[in-house]
């Protein structure tokens, strides 16, 4: 039973790491849009 729980914990941690890696890798691509003047204008009144 402990082996099964350990495996489930491992899978959850692996998924969490993959999600973090995806967010980090996509940040540089998204940053190009975030830093545009049009983006600042769109968010100015919020």
PDB file of N, CA, C and O in Angstrom:
ATOM      1  N   UNK A   1       0.820  -1.199   0.000  1.00  0.00           N
ATOM      2  CA  UNK A   1       0.000   0.000   0.000  1.00  0.00           C
ATOM      3  C   UNK A   1       0.867   1.267   0.000  1.00  0.00           C
ATOM      4  O   UNK A   1       0.559   2.242  -0.685  1.00  0.00           O
ATOM      5  N   UNK A   2       1.947   1.235   0.774  1.00  0.00           N
ATOM      6  CA  UNK A   2       2.842   2.394   0.814  1.00  0.00           C
ATOM      7  C   UNK A   2       3.449   2.681  -0.551  1.00  0.00           C
ATOM      8  O   UNK A   2       3.643   3.838  -0.924  1.00  0.00           O
ATOM      9  N   UNK A   3       3.746   1.622  -1.292  1.00  0.00           N
ATOM     10  CA  UNK A   3       4.319   1.807  -2.628  1.00  0.00           C
ATOM     11  C   UNK A   3       3.345   2.533  -3.548  1.00  0.00           C
ATOM     12  O   UNK A   3       3.750   3.376  -4.349  1.00  0.00           O
ATOM     13  N   UNK A   4       2.082   2.212  -3.434  1.00  0.00           N
ATOM     14  CA  UNK A   4       1.065   2.854  -4.271  1.00  0.00           C
ATOM     15  C   UNK A   4       0.953   4.334  -3.917  1.00  0.00           C
ATOM     16  O   UNK A   4       0.900   5.187  -4.803  1.00  0.00           O
ATOM     17  N   UNK A   5       0.917   4.632  -2.633  1.00  0.00           N
ATOM     18  CA  UNK A   5       0.834   6.030  -2.200  1.00  0.00           C
ATOM     19  C   UNK A   5       2.077   6.817  -2.615  1.00  0.00           C
ATOM     20  O   UNK A   5       1.979   7.970  -3.033  1.00  0.00           O
ATOM     21  N   UNK A   6       3.237   6.187  -2.497  1.00  0.00           N
ATOM     22  CA  UNK A   6       4.468   6.843  -2.941  1.00  0.00           C
ATOM     23  C   UNK A   6       4.424   7.131  -4.431  1.00  0.00           C
ATOM     24  O   UNK A   6       4.855   8.197  -4.871  1.00  0.00           O
ATOM     25  N   UNK A   7       3.914   6.202  -5.201  1.00  0.00           N
ATOM     26  CA  UNK A   7       3.828   6.383  -6.650  1.00  0.00           C
ATOM     27  C   UNK A   7       2.862   7.518  -7.002  1.00  0.00           C
ATOM     28  O   UNK A   7       3.140   8.321  -7.892  1.00  0.00           O
ATOM     29  N   UNK A   8       1.748   7.580  -6.312  1.00  0.00           N
ATOM     30  CA  UNK A   8       0.776   8.658  -6.541  1.00  0.00           C
ATOM     31  C   UNK A   8       1.406  10.011  -6.201  1.00  0.00           C
ATOM     32  O   UNK A   8       1.244  10.978  -6.947  1.00  0.00           O
ATOM     33  N   UNK A   9       2.119  10.079  -5.086  1.00  0.00           N
ATOM     34  CA  UNK A   9       2.807  11.320  -4.715  1.00  0.00           C
ATOM     35  C   UNK A   9       3.837  11.704  -5.775  1.00  0.00           C
ATOM     36  O   UNK A   9       3.971  12.877  -6.124  1.00  0.00           O
ATOM     37  N   UNK A  10       4.560  10.711  -6.281  1.00  0.00           N
ATOM     38  CA  UNK A  10       5.548  10.950  -7.325  1.00  0.00           C
ATOM     39  C   UNK A  10       4.886  11.533  -8.568  1.00  0.00           C
ATOM     40  O   UNK A  10       5.387  12.501  -9.141  1.00  0.00           O
ATOM     41  N   UNK A  11       3.766  10.954  -8.989  1.00  0.00           N
ATOM     42  CA  UNK A  11       3.074  11.436 -10.185  1.00  0.00           C
ATOM     43  C   UNK A  11       2.556  12.859  -9.999  1.00  0.00           C
ATOM     44  O   UNK A  11       2.639  13.677 -10.915  1.00  0.00           O
ATOM     45  N   UNK A  12       2.025  13.151  -8.824  1.00  0.00           N
ATOM     46  CA  UNK A  12       1.540  14.508  -8.549  1.00  0.00           C
ATOM     47  C   UNK A  12       2.686  15.514  -8.598  1.00  0.00           C
ATOM     48  O   UNK A  12       2.542  16.595  -9.169  1.00  0.00           O
ATOM     49  N   UNK A  13       3.816  15.163  -8.006  1.00  0.00           N
ATOM     50  CA  UNK A  13       4.969  16.059  -8.008  1.00  0.00           C
ATOM     51  C   UNK A  13       5.514  16.247  -9.419  1.00  0.00           C
ATOM     52  O   UNK A  13       5.901  17.353  -9.796  1.00  0.00           O
ATOM     53  N   UNK A  14       5.545  15.180 -10.187  1.00  0.00           N
ATOM     54  CA  UNK A  14       6.018  15.261 -11.572  1.00  0.00           C
ATOM     55  C   UNK A  14       5.131  16.201 -12.384  1.00  0.00           C
ATOM     56  O   UNK A  14       5.636  17.015 -13.157  1.00  0.00           O
ATOM     57  N   UNK A  15       3.825  16.095 -12.216  1.00  0.00           N
ATOM     58  CA  UNK A  15       2.892  16.969 -12.919  1.00  0.00           C
ATOM     59  C   UNK A  15       3.087  18.418 -12.490  1.00  0.00           C
ATOM     60  O   UNK A  15       3.058  19.322 -13.326  1.00  0.00           O
ATOM     61  N   UNK A  16       3.281  18.641 -11.214  1.00  0.00           N
ATOM     62  CA  UNK A  16       3.505  19.990 -10.699  1.00  0.00           C
ATOM     63  C   UNK A  16       4.767  20.600 -11.306  1.00  0.00           C
ATOM     64  O   UNK A  16       4.758  21.764 -11.707  1.00  0.00           O
ATOM     65  N   UNK A  17       5.832  19.838 -11.376  1.00  0.00           N
ATOM     66  CA  UNK A  17       7.087  20.319 -11.961  1.00  0.00           C
ATOM     67  C   UNK A  17       6.897  20.633 -13.437  1.00  0.00           C
ATOM     68  O   UNK A  17       7.407  21.642 -13.924  1.00  0.00           O
ATOM     69  N   UNK A  18       6.174  19.786 -14.151  1.00  0.00           N
ATOM     70  CA  UNK A  18       5.932  20.028 -15.573  1.00  0.00           C
ATOM     71  C   UNK A  18       5.135  21.311 -15.783  1.00  0.00           C
ATOM     72  O   UNK A  18       5.411  22.067 -16.714  1.00  0.00           O
ATOM     73  N   UNK A  19       4.152  21.560 -14.927  1.00  0.00           N
ATOM     74  CA  UNK A  19       3.354  22.785 -15.041  1.00  0.00           C
ATOM     75  C   UNK A  19       4.210  24.025 -14.802  1.00  0.00           C
ATOM     76  O   UNK A  19       4.068  25.029 -15.501  1.00  0.00           O
ATOM     77  N   UNK A  20       5.094  23.950 -13.820  1.00  0.00           N
ATOM     78  CA  UNK A  20       5.980  25.078 -13.536  1.00  0.00           C
ATOM     79  C   UNK A  20       6.927  25.315 -14.707  1.00  0.00           C
ATOM     80  O   UNK A  20       7.151  26.458 -15.105  1.00  0.00           O
ATOM     81  N   UNK A  21       7.483  24.238 -15.261  1.00  0.00           N
ATOM     82  CA  UNK A  21       8.394  24.371 -16.398  1.00  0.00           C
ATOM     83  C   UNK A  21       7.685  24.993 -17.599  1.00  0.00           C
ATOM     84  O   UNK A  21       8.258  25.834 -18.291  1.00  0.00           O
ATOM     85  N   UNK A  22       6.452  24.585 -17.845  1.00  0.00           N
ATOM     86  CA  UNK A  22       5.688  25.143 -18.966  1.00  0.00           C
ATOM     87  C   UNK A  22       5.459  26.637 -18.769  1.00  0.00           C
ATOM     88  O   UNK A  22       5.594  27.421 -19.708  1.00  0.00           O
ATOM     89  N   UNK A  23       5.117  27.024 -17.560  1.00  0.00           N
ATOM     90  CA  UNK A  23       4.889  28.444 -17.277  1.00  0.00           C
ATOM     91  C   UNK A  23       6.163  29.256 -17.476  1.00  0.00           C
ATOM     92  O   UNK A  23       6.124  30.350 -18.038  1.00  0.00           O
ATOM     93  N   UNK A  24       7.277  28.728 -17.021  1.00  0.00           N
ATOM     94  CA  UNK A  24       8.549  29.443 -17.160  1.00  0.00           C
ATOM     95  C   UNK A  24       8.942  29.560 -18.624  1.00  0.00           C
ATOM     96  O   UNK A  24       9.388  30.620 -19.064  1.00  0.00           O
ATOM     97  N   UNK A  25       8.779  28.482 -19.380  1.00  0.00           N
ATOM     98  CA  UNK A  25       9.165  28.507 -20.792  1.00  0.00           C
ATOM     99  C   UNK A  25       8.274  29.431 -21.614  1.00  0.00           C
ATOM    100  O   UNK A  25       8.746  30.055 -22.565  1.00  0.00           O
ATOM    101  N   UNK A  26       7.004  29.527 -21.265  1.00  0.00           N
ATOM    102  CA  UNK A  26       6.098  30.363 -22.052  1.00  0.00           C
ATOM    103  C   UNK A  26       6.200  31.843 -21.683  1.00  0.00           C
ATOM    104  O   UNK A  26       5.754  32.703 -22.443  1.00  0.00           O
ATOM    105  N   UNK A  27       6.780  32.141 -20.530  1.00  0.00           N
ATOM    106  CA  UNK A  27       6.844  33.531 -20.078  1.00  0.00           C
ATOM    107  C   UNK A  27       7.586  34.426 -21.065  1.00  0.00           C
ATOM    108  O   UNK A  27       7.130  35.534 -21.349  1.00  0.00           O
ATOM    109  N   UNK A  28       8.711  33.971 -21.588  1.00  0.00           N
ATOM    110  CA  UNK A  28       9.477  34.824 -22.498  1.00  0.00           C
ATOM    111  C   UNK A  28       8.710  35.104 -23.785  1.00  0.00           C
ATOM    112  O   UNK A  28       8.826  36.186 -24.360  1.00  0.00           O
ATOM    113  N   UNK A  29       7.940  34.140 -24.225  1.00  0.00           N
ATOM    114  CA  UNK A  29       7.138  34.343 -25.430  1.00  0.00           C
ATOM    115  C   UNK A  29       5.979  35.301 -25.160  1.00  0.00           C
ATOM    116  O   UNK A  29       5.703  36.194 -25.961  1.00  0.00           O
ATOM    117  N   UNK A  30       5.313  35.111 -24.039  1.00  0.00           N
ATOM    118  CA  UNK A  30       4.183  35.974 -23.686  1.00  0.00           C
ATOM    119  C   UNK A  30       4.634  37.390 -23.342  1.00  0.00           C
ATOM    120  O   UNK A  30       3.894  38.352 -23.548  1.00  0.00           O
ATOM    121  N   UNK A  31       5.837  37.508 -22.822  1.00  0.00           N
ATOM    122  CA  UNK A  31       6.353  38.816 -22.419  1.00  0.00           C
ATOM    123  C   UNK A  31       6.367  39.793 -23.587  1.00  0.00           C
ATOM    124  O   UNK A  31       6.191  40.997 -23.398  1.00  0.00           O
ATOM    125  N   UNK A  32       6.574  39.280 -24.786  1.00  0.00           N
ATOM    126  CA  UNK A  32       6.598  40.151 -25.964  1.00  0.00           C
ATOM    127  C   UNK A  32       5.271  40.891 -26.118  1.00  0.00           C
ATOM    128  O   UNK A  32       5.251  42.068 -26.477  1.00  0.00           O
ATOM    129  N   UNK A  33       4.166  40.201 -25.847  1.00  0.00           N
ATOM    130  CA  UNK A  33       2.852  40.843 -25.923  1.00  0.00           C
ATOM    131  C   UNK A  33       2.580  41.700 -24.695  1.00  0.00           C
ATOM    132  O   UNK A  33       1.981  42.770 -24.808  1.00  0.00           O
ATOM    133  N   UNK A  34       3.006  41.247 -23.536  1.00  0.00           N
ATOM    134  CA  UNK A  34       2.733  41.976 -22.304  1.00  0.00           C
ATOM    135  C   UNK A  34       3.379  43.346 -22.292  1.00  0.00           C
ATOM    136  O   UNK A  34       2.848  44.276 -21.684  1.00  0.00           O
ATOM    137  N   UNK A  35       4.516  43.487 -22.954  1.00  0.00           N
ATOM    138  CA  UNK A  35       5.280  44.734 -22.883  1.00  0.00           C
ATOM    139  C   UNK A  35       4.950  45.720 -23.996  1.00  0.00           C
ATOM    140  O   UNK A  35       5.636  46.730 -24.149  1.00  0.00           O
ATOM    141  N   UNK A  36       3.920  45.441 -24.764  1.00  0.00           N
ATOM    142  CA  UNK A  36       3.529  46.347 -25.848  1.00  0.00           C
ATOM    143  C   UNK A  36       2.723  47.520 -25.294  1.00  0.00           C
ATOM    144  O   UNK A  36       1.966  47.349 -24.339  1.00  0.00           O
ATOM    145  N   UNK A  37       2.875  48.698 -25.875  1.00  0.00           N
ATOM    146  CA  UNK A  37       2.102  49.865 -25.425  1.00  0.00           C
ATOM    147  C   UNK A  37       0.590  49.629 -25.508  1.00  0.00           C
ATOM    148  O   UNK A  37      -0.162  50.127 -24.671  1.00  0.00           O
ATOM    149  N   UNK A  38       0.152  48.883 -26.500  1.00  0.00           N
ATOM    150  CA  UNK A  38      -1.283  48.597 -26.638  1.00  0.00           C
ATOM    151  C   UNK A  38      -1.808  47.823 -25.431  1.00  0.00           C
ATOM    152  O   UNK A  38      -2.949  48.011 -25.009  1.00  0.00           O
ATOM    153  N   UNK A  39      -0.979  46.970 -24.892  1.00  0.00           N
ATOM    154  CA  UNK A  39      -1.371  46.194 -23.716  1.00  0.00           C
ATOM    155  C   UNK A  39      -1.512  47.110 -22.502  1.00  0.00           C
ATOM    156  O   UNK A  39      -2.455  46.974 -21.723  1.00  0.00           O
ATOM    157  N   UNK A  40      -0.585  48.027 -22.346  1.00  0.00           N
ATOM    158  CA  UNK A  40      -0.678  48.992 -21.247  1.00  0.00           C
ATOM    159  C   UNK A  40      -1.952  49.821 -21.358  1.00  0.00           C
ATOM    160  O   UNK A  40      -2.629  50.071 -20.361  1.00  0.00           O
ATOM    161  N   UNK A  41      -2.268  50.237 -22.556  1.00  0.00           N
ATOM    162  CA  UNK A  41      -3.478  51.029 -22.786  1.00  0.00           C
ATOM    163  C   UNK A  41      -4.730  50.233 -22.427  1.00  0.00           C
ATOM    164  O   UNK A  41      -5.659  50.767 -21.821  1.00  0.00           O
ATOM    165  N   UNK A  42      -4.752  48.981 -22.796  1.00  0.00           N
ATOM    166  CA  UNK A  42      -5.927  48.143 -22.532  1.00  0.00           C
ATOM    167  C   UNK A  42      -6.167  47.950 -21.035  1.00  0.00           C
ATOM    168  O   UNK A  42      -7.314  47.833 -20.605  1.00  0.00           O
ATOM    169  N   UNK A  43      -5.110  47.915 -20.249  1.00  0.00           N
ATOM    170  CA  UNK A  43      -5.230  47.653 -18.815  1.00  0.00           C
ATOM    171  C   UNK A  43      -5.226  48.925 -17.967  1.00  0.00           C
ATOM    172  O   UNK A  43      -5.364  48.846 -16.747  1.00  0.00           O
ATOM    173  N   UNK A  44      -5.075  50.051 -18.567  1.00  0.00           N
ATOM    174  CA  UNK A  44      -4.896  51.300 -17.828  1.00  0.00           C
ATOM    175  C   UNK A  44      -6.039  51.591 -16.863  1.00  0.00           C
ATOM    176  O   UNK A  44      -5.783  52.021 -15.738  1.00  0.00           O
ATOM    177  N   UNK A  45      -7.271  51.377 -17.256  1.00  0.00           N
ATOM    178  CA  UNK A  45      -8.421  51.754 -16.427  1.00  0.00           C
ATOM    179  C   UNK A  45      -8.886  50.653 -15.473  1.00  0.00           C
ATOM    180  O   UNK A  45      -9.895  50.817 -14.787  1.00  0.00           O
ATOM    181  N   UNK A  46      -8.182  49.567 -15.425  1.00  0.00           N
ATOM    182  CA  UNK A  46      -8.601  48.467 -14.537  1.00  0.00           C
ATOM    183  C   UNK A  46      -7.975  48.559 -13.178  1.00  0.00           C
ATOM    184  O   UNK A  46      -8.228  47.711 -12.323  1.00  0.00           O
TER     185      UNK A  46
END
